[in-house]
Amino acid sequence: MLHAISLAVILSGIWWVLSGLTLVLILGLGAGSILFIIWICHRMDAIDHETHPIHLAIGSLTYFPWLAWEIVLANMDVAIAILKNGSSVRPRLMHIKASQVSEVGLVTYANSITLTPGTVTLDVEGQDFLIHSLTEGSYDGLLTGEMDQKVTALELDKGYPMITQQPVMKDSSEDAPPKPERET
Protein backbone atom coordinates (compact mmCIF):
# COMPACT_ATOMS: atom_id res chain seq x y z
CA MET A 1 0.00 0.00 0.00
CA LEU A 2 2.90 2.35 0.77
CA HIS A 3 4.22 1.83 -2.77
CA ALA A 4 0.82 2.73 -4.26
CA ILE A 5 0.52 5.88 -2.15
CA SER A 6 4.04 7.06 -2.98
CA LEU A 7 3.45 6.31 -6.68
CA ALA A 8 0.27 8.40 -6.55
CA VAL A 9 2.12 11.28 -4.88
CA ILE A 10 4.94 11.16 -7.43
CA LEU A 11 2.54 10.96 -10.38
CA SER A 12 0.53 13.84 -8.95
CA GLY A 13 3.63 15.97 -8.57
CA ILE A 14 4.82 15.23 -12.09
CA TRP A 15 1.36 15.85 -13.53
CA TRP A 16 1.00 19.17 -11.72
CA VAL A 17 4.50 20.39 -12.66
CA LEU A 18 3.93 19.52 -16.31
CA SER A 19 0.43 20.99 -16.52
CA GLY A 20 0.85 23.95 -14.17
CA LEU A 21 -2.91 24.41 -14.07
CA THR A 22 -4.96 24.91 -10.91
CA LEU A 23 -8.50 24.88 -12.30
CA VAL A 24 -10.79 22.67 -10.24
CA LEU A 25 -12.01 20.73 -13.27
CA ILE A 26 -8.46 20.07 -14.53
CA LEU A 27 -7.25 19.06 -11.05
CA GLY A 28 -10.22 16.68 -10.74
CA LEU A 29 -9.53 15.11 -14.13
CA GLY A 30 -5.85 14.75 -13.21
CA ALA A 31 -6.71 13.10 -9.89
CA GLY A 32 -9.12 10.77 -11.65
CA SER A 33 -6.55 9.75 -14.24
CA ILE A 34 -3.93 9.12 -11.54
CA LEU A 35 -6.37 6.97 -9.55
CA PHE A 36 -7.17 5.05 -12.74
CA ILE A 37 -3.45 4.46 -13.38
CA ILE A 38 -2.90 3.31 -9.80
CA TRP A 39 -5.89 0.95 -10.11
CA ILE A 40 -4.51 -0.52 -13.38
CA CYS A 41 -1.04 -0.96 -11.84
CA HIS A 42 -2.57 -2.63 -8.80
CA ARG A 43 -4.62 -5.01 -10.98
CA MET A 44 -1.47 -5.87 -12.94
CA ASP A 45 0.38 -6.47 -9.66
CA ALA A 46 3.01 -4.03 -10.94
CA ILE A 47 3.55 -1.98 -7.79
CA ASP A 48 6.30 -3.52 -5.72
CA HIS A 49 9.81 -2.85 -4.45
CA GLU A 50 11.34 -3.41 -7.90
CA THR A 51 9.05 -1.31 -10.07
CA HIS A 52 8.79 1.49 -7.52
CA PRO A 53 11.83 1.25 -5.21
CA ILE A 54 10.91 3.82 -2.58
CA HIS A 55 13.41 2.22 -0.21
CA LEU A 56 16.14 3.81 -2.36
CA ALA A 57 14.73 7.33 -2.10
CA ILE A 58 16.86 8.60 0.79
CA GLY A 59 20.11 7.12 -0.49
CA SER A 60 19.48 8.41 -4.01
CA LEU A 61 19.67 12.00 -2.73
CA THR A 62 23.43 11.58 -2.39
CA TYR A 63 24.06 8.85 -4.98
CA PHE A 64 22.62 10.50 -8.10
CA PRO A 65 24.48 13.82 -7.70
CA TRP A 66 27.66 11.79 -7.21
CA LEU A 67 26.85 9.75 -10.35
CA ALA A 68 26.19 12.95 -12.33
CA TRP A 69 29.63 14.26 -11.32
CA GLU A 70 31.23 10.93 -12.32
CA ILE A 71 29.51 11.21 -15.72
CA VAL A 72 30.99 14.71 -16.17
CA LEU A 73 34.48 13.45 -15.25
CA ALA A 74 34.16 10.45 -17.56
CA ASN A 75 32.99 12.73 -20.40
CA MET A 76 36.12 14.82 -19.94
CA ASP A 77 38.28 11.66 -19.92
CA VAL A 78 36.77 10.40 -23.19
CA ALA A 79 36.95 13.86 -24.79
CA ILE A 80 40.65 14.15 -23.92
CA ALA A 81 41.25 10.67 -25.35
CA ILE A 82 39.55 11.70 -28.60
CA LEU A 83 41.46 15.00 -28.81
CA LYS A 84 44.76 13.16 -28.43
CA ASN A 85 43.98 11.44 -31.75
CA GLY A 86 43.08 8.25 -29.95
CA SER A 87 46.57 7.71 -28.56
CA SER A 88 45.18 7.25 -25.04
CA VAL A 89 42.34 4.97 -26.10
CA ARG A 90 43.04 1.53 -24.66
CA PRO A 91 39.92 -0.61 -25.00
CA ARG A 92 39.80 -3.71 -22.87
CA LEU A 93 37.38 -6.17 -21.38
CA MET A 94 37.33 -6.84 -17.68
CA HIS A 95 35.39 -8.99 -15.25
CA ILE A 96 34.32 -7.46 -11.96
CA LYS A 97 32.37 -8.91 -9.08
CA ALA A 98 29.48 -6.86 -7.73
CA SER A 99 28.82 -6.75 -4.00
CA GLN A 100 25.10 -5.98 -4.32
CA VAL A 101 22.66 -8.64 -3.16
CA SER A 102 19.32 -7.56 -4.65
CA GLU A 103 18.32 -7.43 -8.29
CA VAL A 104 17.55 -3.72 -7.97
CA GLY A 105 21.08 -3.12 -6.66
CA LEU A 106 22.68 -5.16 -9.44
CA VAL A 107 20.65 -3.39 -12.12
CA THR A 108 21.48 0.00 -10.61
CA TYR A 109 25.20 -0.85 -10.62
CA ALA A 110 25.18 -2.21 -14.17
CA ASN A 111 23.23 0.80 -15.47
CA SER A 112 25.48 3.22 -13.60
CA ILE A 113 28.52 1.68 -15.29
CA THR A 114 26.86 1.96 -18.70
CA LEU A 115 25.73 5.55 -18.09
CA THR A 116 29.31 6.57 -17.41
CA PRO A 117 30.99 7.37 -20.75
CA GLY A 118 33.86 5.07 -21.62
CA THR A 119 32.37 2.00 -19.96
CA VAL A 120 29.64 -0.42 -20.99
CA THR A 121 28.25 -3.40 -19.11
CA LEU A 122 28.17 -6.18 -21.70
CA ASP A 123 27.02 -9.16 -19.66
CA VAL A 124 25.71 -9.90 -16.21
CA GLU A 125 25.75 -13.41 -14.78
CA GLY A 126 24.71 -13.40 -11.16
CA GLN A 127 27.12 -10.99 -9.52
CA ASP A 128 29.80 -11.19 -12.23
CA PHE A 129 29.87 -8.35 -14.76
CA LEU A 130 31.69 -8.24 -18.08
CA ILE A 131 32.68 -4.62 -18.71
CA HIS A 132 34.20 -2.92 -21.75
CA SER A 133 36.31 0.09 -20.85
CA LEU A 134 37.59 2.54 -23.45
CA THR A 135 40.35 4.41 -21.63
CA GLU A 136 42.86 3.77 -18.89
CA GLY A 137 40.94 6.20 -16.65
CA SER A 138 37.68 4.32 -17.01
CA TYR A 139 39.47 1.02 -16.34
CA ASP A 140 41.17 2.37 -13.22
CA GLY A 141 37.92 3.96 -12.04
CA LEU A 142 36.19 0.59 -12.00
CA LEU A 143 39.11 -1.11 -10.27
CA THR A 144 38.86 1.27 -7.32
CA GLY A 145 35.42 -0.16 -6.50
CA GLU A 146 34.06 3.24 -5.46
CA MET A 147 30.91 2.94 -7.58
CA ASP A 148 30.32 -0.58 -6.27
CA GLN A 149 30.55 0.67 -2.69
CA LYS A 150 28.23 3.61 -3.39
CA VAL A 151 25.57 1.38 -4.97
CA THR A 152 25.87 -1.11 -2.11
CA ALA A 153 25.33 1.76 0.34
CA LEU A 154 22.36 2.90 -1.78
CA GLU A 155 20.56 -0.41 -1.62
CA LEU A 156 19.20 -0.56 1.90
CA ASP A 157 17.91 -4.10 1.34
CA LYS A 158 15.65 -4.21 4.39
CA GLY A 159 13.48 -7.26 4.02
CA TYR A 160 13.43 -7.30 0.23
CA PRO A 161 14.15 -10.49 -1.71
CA MET A 162 17.81 -11.21 -2.25
CA ILE A 163 19.10 -12.18 -5.68
CA THR A 164 19.48 -15.78 -4.51
CA GLN A 165 15.75 -15.86 -3.66
CA GLN A 166 14.59 -14.45 -7.00
CA PRO A 167 13.19 -16.81 -9.61
CA VAL A 168 15.62 -17.50 -12.41
CA MET A 169 14.43 -16.91 -15.93
CA LYS A 170 14.83 -20.01 -18.04
CA ASP A 171 16.13 -20.07 -21.55
CA SER A 172 13.31 -21.09 -23.89
CA SER A 173 15.62 -23.60 -25.56
CA GLU A 174 15.84 -25.56 -22.28
CA ASP A 175 12.09 -26.16 -22.22
CA ALA A 176 11.86 -27.17 -25.87
CA PRO A 177 11.86 -30.87 -26.65
CA PRO A 178 15.16 -32.16 -28.00
CA LYS A 179 15.54 -31.99 -31.75
CA PRO A 180 15.81 -35.32 -33.50
CA GLU A 181 19.28 -36.23 -34.72
CA ARG A 182 19.75 -36.07 -38.46
CA GLU A 183 21.22 -39.02 -40.22
CA THR A 184 23.84 -38.22 -42.81
N, C-alpha and C positions, 0 to 999 in steps of 0.2 A: 504494500500500500504506500509505503514511503517513496518508492521509486515512481509510482504513478503520480503522486502529489508533486514531487520535485520536477517530473517531466512536464506536468501542467503549468507549473510556475515558470519554467524555462521557456516553454512554448508561448506562454502569455507575454513574457518579457520580450521575446524576439518579435512576436506579432505586433506588439504595441510600438516597439522601436521602429520597425519597418513601416508601419502604417502612419504613426504619429497622430492619429485622429482620436478625438475624445467625445464624439457624438454618441449618445446613448444607444441608438439603433446599431451603429457600427460596432460599439463595444459588446453589445448583446450578441450580434452575429459572430464576432470573433470568439466570444466565450462559448457559444454553441458549437462552433467548428472545432475548438480545442477539446471540448468534452466529447465530441464525436470521434476525434482522433484517438483520445485516451481510451474510449470504449473499444474501438477497433483494435488498438494495440493490446488491450487486456484480453479480448476474445482470441487474438492470435497467440497469446501467451508470449508476447515479445517485450515485456517490461521486466527485466531482471538485472542482476549485477553486471552482466556482460554488455547488454545493449544500452544500459543507462548507468554507468559506473559512478554513482554519487559518492561512493567511498573514496574515490580519488580526488574529490573536489578540493579538499584542503591542501593536499600535497601538490596539486597542479598549480597552485598559486605561486609556488617557488620554482617548480620544475619547468613549466613552459617558458617563462622569461629566460631561464638558463639555457634551454634548448634553442630559443630564438637567437641568443648571443652566440652559441656554438655554430649555428647556421651561418651567421654573419662571418665568423672567423673562418669557417670552412670555405665560404664563398671567396674570401680574400686569398686563401691558400690555393684554390683552384685557379683563380684569376692570375695570380703570380706565376703559377706553373705554365699557364697558357702564354703569358707575355714573355716568358723565357724561351719561347719557341719549342716548348715541350721537353726541354732538357731535364727538367725536374719531375717529369711524369714517370712514375715507376709503378705501373699496374701490377697488382698481385692478389692472389686469393689467400684467404686465411680462414682458419676455423677458430671460433671462440665459443666458450661455454658460458651460457647465461646463468645468473644466479636467481632469476625470478622463479616463482613456484606456481603462479596462476597463469591461465591462458591470457587474461587481460594484460598482465605484466609482460609476458613474452611478446605479445603483439605490440605493445607499446614500445618495447625495446627494439624490436625488429623495424618498426616503422620509424622510430627516431633515428636509427642508423641510416635508413634509406632517405629520410628527409635531409640529412646532412650532406651537402654536396661533396663529391669525391668518394662516397661509400654507398654501396648497395647491398642489401641482404638478398642473397640469391636463393638460399635454401634454409629451411628450418626443420630439424628432426629432433623432436623432444626439446632439449635445452642446448643442443648444438647448432650453431649458426655457421653458414658458409657465407663469407663476406668478400666482396670485391672492393679493394681500395685503389684509388687512382694515384695518390701522391704519398710521399714518405710521411708527411704531416698527418694525413688521414689514417695511415697505418699505425703510427705511433700513438695517435689519439685513442684508437680502440684498444691498444695494448695497455694503456694506463688503467682501464677499467672504470674510469670516472662515470661514464654514462650508465654503465651497468649498475654501479652503486646508487646513482641518483634514481634510476627506475625502480630498483629494489626498495629504496626508501619511499618512493611514491606509492607503490602497491602496499596498502596497509594489510591486506589479506586477513581480515578478521572474520573468520567463520565462512568464508567463501570457498567453493570447491577448488582443491589443488589440481594441478595439471595431471597428477597421477590418478585422480578420481574422475576425470572427465572421460566421456565415451570417446573411443578412437574411431575416426572415420575409416571405413574399409574401402579398399580399392575395388572398383566394380569388377575387375578381372578376377578377383579372388572368389567372388560369388558365382561367377559364370561356370557352367559345366565345362569339363575339359574338352578340348577340341580333339576330334579323332585323328589319329596318326595317318599320314598319307603314305601309301606304298609307292615306291619308285622303282 
